[in-house]
Amino acid sequence: MKLQHKAWALVLLAVAVCAGGALVGARYIVQDSFSRLETEHAQREGERAKRVLNQQVQGLSATTQDYAYWEDAVEFVLGQRPDFLVDNFGTDNMGSLGITGVLVTDGQGRVLATVKREYENTLSRLSDERIAPLRELATRVLAETDPKAVLQTLRVEEGMLEIVIAAAIRQPDLRDGAAQGVMLMVRRFDQAELDRLADVLMMPARLSFDAPAHEGDPFHVERVNTQLDDLHVVLQDRDGRQVAELILGLDRRLREQGEALNWQGMMVVALTSVMASVLLVLILDRFLLKRLQRLCSDIDVITQLGPTAAPPVQVQGNDEISSLARGVNQLLLRVQSDATQQRQSFERQENIQAQLMQSQKSEALGRLAGGIAHDINNSLAAVTGWVRLTMEDLEEKHPGHESLGQALKATKYADGLIRQLLAFGRKTAPKLQRMHLRTLVEDTRRLVSAGLTRECEIVAIHRVDQDLVEGDPTQLQQVLVNLLINAADALQGKGRIEITIDDLVLPVADCRDLPADMARLASGRFLSIEVRDFGPGMPPEVADRVFEPFFTTKSVGRGTGLGLSVAQGITAHHGGHIGLTSVLGEGTRFCLYLPAFEDDATERAPAPPSTAGPHRRELLFVDDDQLVRQSWSALLERRGWSVTRARDGEEAWSYLVQSGQRWDVVLTDLSMPRLDGVGLGQRIRSMDQPPPVVLLSGDLDMADSEQLKVLFAAVLSKPVEASDLDALLNQVVSQAARPPAGA
C-alpha cells in the first residue's frame, strides 16, 4: 500500500472519530449549558426582584430620614409644634409618598402621635395592637449608639406585606448626641404595589405567606407547566427571619430553544466533519505527499549523478520538508566549501599569532615602564634634594619660599605615584610617616574637586579628634582619589559624596555590621575612612568581583580594572583592610580601616614650628571668582594670614560645621551661587561660638543696609587696598577676642 493511500485512510478515520466524539460531547455540553443558563437566569431575576423591592425600601428610608432630621420634627417632639403631623401628613402627601402609617415617639419611647391612611381621603389613628410592635422597633432605634441609625425591616400584617422604616429624630446641626425621638413610617405592599412590581420586572408576580418547602435557599424554582416556572424569592426581615415569598413566573421557552439549537449544532458538526475530511485529504495530498514524492525524485538524481555534479534540490516553503531539502543542498555545498574553510582557518591562525606578538609587546612595554619609572624616581629624588637645599638657603618670608614648598609637594606626589607603579609590580613596602587623616581627607577633597569628580558635592564628616595614623600619604591619597572617582562615576557626575572619619576598637562589643574578613585584623583601635555615594548600588555578582584585577564595569577607555585591586594592596601593606557594602537603589560604601597611632605625648606637646614669627591667624575666604580667591589669598598670606579658600557659601558652611577647625574671621563675597553672603552670615550667627564675618563686595546697592549691620562685623566695598583690608581684619579679630565689658 502506497504512503499516499495510507495517509488518506488515517485522515478519514481520525476525522470520523473526532466528529463522533464532538457530536456526543455537544449533546451533553449544550444540555448542561442550558440547564446552567436556566439556573443563572432564575438567580438573576430573583436578585433583580430583590433590588427593585429594595429600591422601594431605600426610598421610604430616605423619606423617613428627611422628616426625622427636620427641625420641625424636633420641635414637635419637644412640644413646640403640635400641628406638625397635620401639616405634613395629609391624605394627599401620604398618598404621593406611598405611606400608609406614621408613628412618632419621644426620646423615652413614649408614643406621641400616630396617623393611618385608611382610604384615599380618610385618616385615622393606629390601633393599639399595631402600635405595640411598632413601638418595640422604635425602642430598638433609641438603643442604638449611632445617632444616625436607621431600622429597615419587612413585616406581615393582616395578610399583607409591609415595609417599616424607623429613624432617630435629632437636631440637624448636631453630629452626635442623644436622639430626641423616633420617626417610624409604614408602607403597605398591597396588590397595586405588587402589580407595579410585576410591570417593572415584566413577569407575573404574587406573594405567598406560607412556610416554604425549601429551607435555607433564597431562590427556588418549581415546575408549573410547559410554559412557566415559578421562581420563589424569599423575603426576610431585619433579623433574618422569613416573612414572605415573592413568586415570579419564568418563561420556559429557553429550554425548548436550547433543544432545537442542540440538534442544529449536531447537524452542523456532522456537515463540518465531512467537509473537513475532504479538505484535509486535498491539503495533505497537495502540500505534503506531492512534495515528498518530488524530494525522493531529486535524491534519486543525486544518487545517480554524484554529489559534485548533481543540481541542487528544489526548496519550496518554510517547514520541515523545506528544511530537509535545504539540508541536502548544504551537504552538496560542503565539498565546495572545504577550500573556503581551510583559507579561513589559516587566517584565524595568523590572527592568533598577531595577538600573541601583541601580548609579548605589552609585556615588554610593562618591563620598560618599570625601568623608566625607576629612572624617573631617581631624577625626582635629585630634584627634591635641590629644592630642599634652596628652601634652606632662602628665608621663610622670601616670596619664592612658598613656591618652592609647593614644588616640593608636587615632587613628593610624583614620587609617590612612581613608587606606586613600582609597588604594584615589585610589592615594595610603603614609606610610612605620621599623619592626620583630617589633613589627608581635606587635601584629597581639594584635589578631586578641581574637576576629577565633575559636579559632585563632596562632604567631609569628622567624628573623632584623635586621627593620627602611620602611613604613606601619597599611597593613601591615591586610594582616596580612586574611591572618590568611582563614586562620582556611579553618580554620573552629579550627586552627594560623603567622606566620614570614625574609629572603632576590635573586637567590637556592639552589633556593628562589619565585613566578615576583618576577623584577621589584630585587636586594637582602628581609624576608618568611609566613602559613600547615593547612587544605584551594585548587584551582588558585581560587588563580589570589584577587587579582582582587570575587572571593570566601565566602558572602554574609562577604566582598566586595576584601581580597587591596587587600593586593596595598599591598605594591606598598611596593616588595614578595605570593605565594601552596596545595596541596590541606596548606594555603595567603601570603608578603609587603618591602625590608629597612639602617641599621647606627641599629641599633648606638638613640635614647635620650624619658622619663627608671630602666630598666623586663620582666615576663611569665600568668593566664587577663582582669580579673586587666588590673588587676594596670596596678598593676605604674605601679611601673615593662614587662608582657607571656599568657592561659595555652601562650601564655606561645610568647612565650618564639618572640618572641626576654628577660624579667627570669615571674609565673604555677597553675590554667590547656591548660598550668598547674607545666607552664610545668617547661618554663622546660629552657631554656638560664631567667628566674626566681614563682607567684601562690589555691589552693595541692592542689599539691605540694616540687615548688613546686624549680620556682619564690617562691610567693605571693592576695590580695597590690601593694607586697609589687613588692618580691618586684624581690628575685627582683636575686638572679637577682647572680653566684654564687666566680665
N, C-alpha and C positions, 0 to 999 in steps of 0.2 A: 504494500500500500504506500502510495507516494505521500511525502510530507504535506503536500497541499491538501489532500483529501483528509488526512488525519486532523489537520488544523480546522477544516470546515466542521467535521464531526464534533470536535471538542467545543467549538464555539456554539453550535446549536444546542448541545447538551447543557452547557453552562447557562445559556440564556433560558432554557426551559426550566431548569431547577430554580434559578433566581426568580423567574416570573411566577412559578407556583408558590414559592415562599412569600413573594410580595403580595399575591392575592390573599393568601391565608392571613398574613400579618395585617394587611389593610383592613380585612374584615373585622378582626378583633380590635385593632387600634382605633378605627373610626367609631365602632360601637362604644368603646371605653371613653373616647374623647367626647362623644355627645352626652354620655351619662355624666361625665365630669362637668361639661358645659351646663347641663341642666342644674346640677347641684350649685355651681358657682352663680348661675343666673338667679336661682332661688335665694341664695345668700345675699347677692347684690340688691335684689328687690326688697328683701326684708330689711337690710340696713338702710336703704333709701326711704322706706316707710318710717323707720325709726327716726331718721334725720328730719323728715317732714313733720312728724309729730313733735320732735324736739324743738323745731323752729317755733311752733306754737307755744311750747313751754318757755322758751327763751324770750319770746315776745311778751308774754304775760309777766315774766320775771322782770323784764326791763320796765314795763309799765308800773309794776309794784314798787320797784326801787325808785322810780321817778317820784311817785307820790310819797314814799317813805322819807326821801331826802328833801322834801319840800318844806320850806319854813312854815307854811300854813299848817301842815300836818303836825309839826312840833307844837305850834301854838294851840292846836285843837287838843292834843294830849294834855297840855298844861292848863286847859280850861279857858283859853283866851279867844278861841274861835269856835263857838258852839255850832255854827251853821256850815262847818267845813264839809260834812258828808252831804248835806242837802245841796250845796252849791256845786259840788264836783261829781256826785254820783247819782245823777238823774237817770231816767229811763233811756233817754237818747244817748247820753255819754256811755252808760254801761253797755248799751246795745252795740255802739260803734266799736267799743273796746273788747267786746265779747266777754264781759264779766257778768257772772250770774250771782255772785255773792261777795260781800266785803265785811271784814271784821277788824276792829281796831281795839287794842289793849293798851294799858299804860305800862310803865316800867316794872310793875309788880305782877303783871299778868292778868290784871282785872279787866274784864270786858267793858269798854266804854261805849261802843255803838256797833250795830250790825245793820246791813242792808241786803235785801234779797230781791232779785228781779224775777217776779212770777211770770208775767206775760209781757207783751210789748209796752204797755203803759201802766203796769201795776208794780209797785214796790211794797215790800213788807219786811218784817224783821225775821232773822233766822230763828228757828226753833231751838229750844234748849238742848234737844237731842243732837242737833247739828253743831251747836256751839261747843259742847264738851270736847269732841275730838279735835276741833279746830283750835280751841284754847290750848290743848296739850301741845299742838305744833308750835303755837306762839311761845309757850314756855320754853321749848327746846331752842328757839332762836335767841331768847333772852339769856339762856345759859351759855351760849357761845362766847368765847373770849375775843373773837374777831368782831369788831363793831360793824363791819360790812358784810357779815354773814347773811346768806340768803338760803332759805329752805325751799327746795323744789321736790314735789312728790306727786304721785298719782293715787287716787282713791276711787272706790266704787261705792256709790250712794244711791239707794232706791233703784238699783238695777241699771245705773248709768255710770260711765266713766267721768271722773272729774280731775281737772288739773288744779293743784293747790300750790300757791306761792306765798311765802311769808318772809318779810324783810324787816330789819330793825329800823325804827324811826329815830333819827338823830339829827343834830344840828349840821347843816351842810358845810359850814366853815370850820368844823372841828374834825381833825383827823382821827382822834381816838377819844375815849371816854365812854361812860355807860350809856346804853340805849335809853331813849325817852319812852319807848313803847314799841309795838309791833303792828305793821300793816299787813293784813292777810287777805288775798284775793282768790276767788274760786271761779273757774270756767268749766261749765258742764259740756262734755263732749257728746252732744246729742246726735240724732240722726242727720240733721242738717250739716253738722261739722263732719260727720262720717262721709256724707255724700261729697262734700268739698274735698276731703282727703282722697276719695276714690277718683275724683276728676283730676287731681294733681298727679296721682300715681298712674292714671289711665288703665285701671283694672278694678274689678269688683272688690269691695271691701266690706267687712262686717266685724262686729265684736262678739266675743264669747267669754262668759264669766264662769264656765265650768272648769273643773280641775282637769289639766291636760294629761294625756296618757304617755307623755314623753318627758319625764322629769330631767332637769339639768340641761336640756338642749334649747338654746334661744330660738332656733329655727327648725321647723319640721314640715315636711311635705307629705301630704296624703293624696292618694289617687282617688278621684271622684268619678270621672267618666273619660271618654276618649277625647274630649275637647278641653277639659280643665283639670287642674290640680289645685288642691287647697294648700296654701303656704301659711302655716301657723307661726306668727311672730309673738313671742312672749313679752308682755309689758310688765315692768316691775316698779315698785315704789322706791322711796329713798333708802329704805333698809334692805333692799334686795328681795323683798317678798313679791311673789307673782300676784298681780291684781286682775289681769285680764289677758285675753289673746286677741290679736288683730289678725283676722283671717283674710287672705288675699287670693284671688282667683288667677292662677298662672295658665298661660296658653300652652297646650301640649303639642302644638304643631311642629315645634322644634325637633321632637323625636322622629316624627314622620318625615320631615325634611332630611334628617340625618340618615334614615334608612335608604331613602331614594338616592341621596348623594353617595352612600356607601356602594350601592350597586353600580352607579355610574362610574365611580372611581375604579372598581374592579374591571369594568369593561375597558376603561382607558388603559389600565395597566396591561391587560392582555393584548390589546392592539399595539401598544407601545413595545411590548416584548417581541412581537412578530416583526415589527419594523426594525427594531434594534438588531435582531439576529441577522436579518438580511443585510442591513447596513454594515454590521461587523464583518460579515463574510467578505463583502466587497472591499472594505478598507483593508482587511488582513491580506487579501489577495493582491491588492493594488500596491500597498506601501510596504509590505513585509516579504511576502513569499516571492513576488516577482523580482525584488531587489536581491534576495538571497540567490535566486537562480542565476541572475546576471553576475553576481560576485563569484559564484562557482565556475562560470564560464571563463571569466578573466583569469582566475587562478589556474585553470587548465592551460590557458595560453602561456602563462609564466612557466609552468612545468615543462611545456614543450620547447619554448624558445630559450629558457635560461634567464636568470635574474638580471644579467647585464644587457641583454638585447631586447627583453620584453617591454612593451609600453606600460605606463602606469595604469593602475586600476581606476575606473571611474568612481568618483565620490559624489554622492547626492545626499543632501540633508545634513542634519547635525545630531545624529543619535548614535546608538551602539553599532549599528551596521556601518554607518559612515566612519565611525572611529576604527572599526576593523579594517575598512578599506584604506584609511589613512595609515594604519599600522603596516599594512602590506607595502604601501608606497614608501614609507620610511625604511622598511627593510631593503627595498630596492635601492634606495639612495645611500644606504650605509657604505656600500663598496666605493661609490664615488666620493664619499666624504672622508675616506680614510686619509687621503693625502692632505686634505684641509686640516684634519685633526692633528696630524703629525707636525704640520707647519705651526699650528697654534701652540702645540706642546713645546716646540723649540723656542718660540717667542716667550712663553712663560718662563722657561729655564733661563733665558737671557735676562728677563726682568728680576728673577730671584738673585742672579749673580750681581746685578747692579745694586740691589738692595743690600746685599752682603758687603759690597765695596763701600756703600754709603755708611753702613754701620761701622766699618773699620775706620772710615774717615772721621766719624763722630767720636769714636774712642780716642783717635789721635788728637782731635781738637780738644777733647777733655784734658788729656795729658798736657797739651801745650798751654791750655788755660791755667792749669795748676802751676806750671813753671813760670808763666808770665805773672800770675798772682804773687808768687814768691818774690820775683824781682821788683814788682811794684811795692810790695810790702817793705822791702829793704830801702827803696827810694823814699817812701813815706817816713821811715824811721829817721833817715838823714835830714829830711825837711823838718821834721818835728824837732830834732836836736837844734838846728839852726834857728828855728823860731823861738825856742826856749832861751837860747843864748841872747838873741836880740831883745826879748822881753826883759831879761835880767839887766841888760845894758841900759835900757830906757827907764825913765822914771814912770811911776804909776800914773801920774797925771798927764803924761805925754799923749797927744791925740792919737798917735798910732798904737798906743799900748792896747787899747780895747780891740782894734782891728786885728792886731797880732793874736790876741786871745781868741777872737772868733775864727781866725785862720787855724789856730791850734785845735779848736774844737772840730773844725771841718776835717783836719788831718786825722784826728782821733776817730772820727766817724768813718772816714775812708779806710783807715787802718783796720777798724773793726769789721768792715764789710769784706775786706780782703781776707782777714783771719776767719771770717765766717765761711768763705769759699774753701779755704784750706781745711777748716774744721770738718766740713761736710765730707771732704774726700779722704782726710787722713785721721779724723777723730781726735784732733788736738784739744787739749783742755782749755777752758776759758780763762782769761786773766781777771781774777776776782779783785774787787775793791769794795769798800764800804760805801753805801749809797742809800738815799731815801727814796722810797717808792713814790712819794708825792712828787718829788722833783722829776723822776723818770716819767711819770704819767703826764705832768704838765708840759715837759719838753716834747714828748711824743705827740701830745694833742696839738701843740702849736705847729709841729712839723707836718702832720697829716691834714690839718685844717687849711693849709695853703693850696689845696686842690686835689690831694690824693683821695679824699673821701667825698669829693664833689659837694653837694648841697646838704649833706647830713649834719645834724646838730649833735655835737659830742659833749656830753655832760659828765663831769668828774665828781664822784661822791667819795668823801674820805670819812671812814668810820673809826679810825684808830689814830692815835698820836704817835706811838712808838712804831715807826715804819722803816726801821733800819735793817738792811739785808747786805749780804756779801755776794756780789755778782759782777758780771761783765756788763757795763752799761750799754755798750753797742749791741751785744748779742740780745740782751733783754729788750732793748728798744726795737731791734729787728723783729722780735716775736710780737710785740705790741702793734707795730706797724702792719704786720701781716694780718693779725686778728682784726684790726680796725678796717683794713681794706676789704677783707672778706665780709665783714658786717655791712659795709657800705654797698658792696655788690649785691648782698642779699636784699637790701632795701632799695636796690636800683637807683642809688644816689640820692634818695630823699627819705628822711625819717630821723628818728632819735636813736642815738647810741649811748649807752651808759657804761662808764668805767668806774667800778666800785672797788675801793681798797678796804679790806677787812682782815681779821685774824681769826684763828681757831687753834685749839690745843688738841693734839692727838695723844691717846684715843679720845674721841668726843664722848661727852656724857649725855648730851641731848640726842634727839632723834633727827638730827640734820641729815638731809639727803646728800650723800657723798658718793663719788664714783667707787665701784667695787674694787678696782685695782689700786686704790690708795692704801690698802692694807699693808703693802710692802714698805711704806714710808716709816721712818723712825718716829718714835714718840717725841713730843715737844711742841713748841709754839711755831706755827706757820703763819705767814702772811699770804693773803690771796688777792689777786687782781682779776676781777670778773669783767669780761667784755660781753655786753648783752645787746642784741638787736631785737627789734619788734617786727621782724619780717615774717615770711610764710613758714619758716621752720624747715627741718629736713625729715624725709621719711626714714624709718629705721634702717632700710637697706643702704642708704647713703651715709647715715650717721656712723654705721659700723665700719666704714671704709675710709673716712676722711683723713686718717693719719697714715694711710698706705702711700708709699712713694709713687709718684706719677699718676695717682688717681685724682681726677678733677671733674667737676660738673660744668665748668665754664667752657665757652666756645673757643674755637681755635684762635690763638693769639692773645687770649685773655689770661691764661694761667697754664702752668706746667705741672701742677700737682705735687710740687716739692715744698711749698711753703709750710704746711702744717706738719709734715714729716720732719723738716728742719727744726720747727718750733718745738716739737716733742723731744728731739735730740738735745737741743739747747737746755730745755728745762731739766732733762735727766742729768746733764753734766753739772747743773747747779744743785743737784740733790733734791729736786722738786718733782712736781707732776702737773700735767695739764689735763683737765677733764672737760667733758662735753655733755650738755643737756639740751635737747631740742624737742619741741612739741609743735606739731603741725598746727598752723594757724595762730601760734602765740610767739614764736621766735626761737632764737638759739642763744645759748650761754656757753662761752668758753671761760674756764676758771683756771688761772695759773697759780699754783701753790709753791711757795719758796720758803725755805727755813729762815726764821727770824734771827737776826743777830742781836744777842743780848749783851750789851756793854753799858751798864748803868753809869760807870764813871765817865765814860765818854759822853753820854747823854747829859749828865749833870754839869759837866765842865767842858764845853766845846772849846776846841783850839782857837786861839785868837787869830784874827785875820792877818794875812801876811803884809798888808799895806797899812801904814799908819794914816791917821787923819780923823776928822770928825765923823760922827755917826751919820750914815746915809739914811735919809728919811724915805719912806715908802710912798710912792705916788701911783694911783690908778688913773691912767689917761684914757678917756673914752672919746673916740672920734671915728666916723665912718669913712673918712678920707685917708687912704693909705699914706700919701705923701705928707699930709699934715702930721699923722702919727709918727712917721719916721723922723721928720725934720725937728719937730718940737721935742720929741723924746730925746733925740741926740743933744739938743741945746740944754734941756733940763738935767740930763745925766751928767753933762760936763760941769753943771753947777752943784753937783753933789746929790742929786735925787736918784733913787732907785725906781725906775719907771716900769710899770706893767701896762701893756697896751691891750685895749679891747676894741673890737670893731663896731659894737653898738651897745645899747643899754642891756639887752638880754645877756650878751656875753659877759659884760661887767657884773651884772647881778649874779650870774653863775659863779664868778670868781669870789664874790663877797660871801655867798652863802654856802659854797661847797669846798673851797680850797682850804679853809681854816686859817689863812693868812690875814693879818690885820694891816691896813693901810693908814698912813697918817692923814691923807687928804685924797679926795676924788676930784679930778678935773674932767669935766664933761662938756660935750657939744650940746646944742639944743635940738636941732633937726637931724634925726637919725631913723633908719628903718627899724621895724619891729618894736622897739621901745625907745622913745625920745628922752631928752634930758629931764623934762618935767616928770615923766613917769618914773624914771630912775630915781630922781630926788624924792618922790613920794615913797617909793619902796625903801630907800635907805633910811628915811625918817621913821619907818616902822620897826627898825632893828633895835635890839636892846641897847647897844653901845654904838650908835652910828658915827662914822667918821664925818668930818666937815666936807661939804660939797661946794666946789667953785664952778660957776657956769662961764664958759668961754664960747661966744657965738658971734657970728657976723650978721645975724638977723634977729633983733630983739624988738622990732616994731610991733609984731603981731602977738607978742607974749603979754600976759597979764603981769604988770609990774608988782602989784601987791602980792600975787602968788609967788613971784620970784624972790621977793624979800623974805617970805616965810620959809621957802624950801632951801635957799642957798645962802652960804655964809658970805659970798661975794659974787658979783656979776661983772664980767668984763666983756668988752666988745672987740672983735677982731678988726684990724690987726693990733697987736700989742707988743711992746718991747720985751725981749726975753728977760732983761734985768728987772723990769717992773713986775712981770709975772712971777719971777723967782721971789722977789721981795714980798709980794702979796701972799703967795703960798706959804712962805715962812711965817708971816704975820698970822695967817689963819690957823696954822698948826700950833703956834705959840699960844694963841687965845684959847684953842680947844684944849691944850694941855694944862692951862692955868686953872687952879681950883676956883670954884665960885666963891663970891664974897660971903663971909660969915661962916665958911666951912671950918 
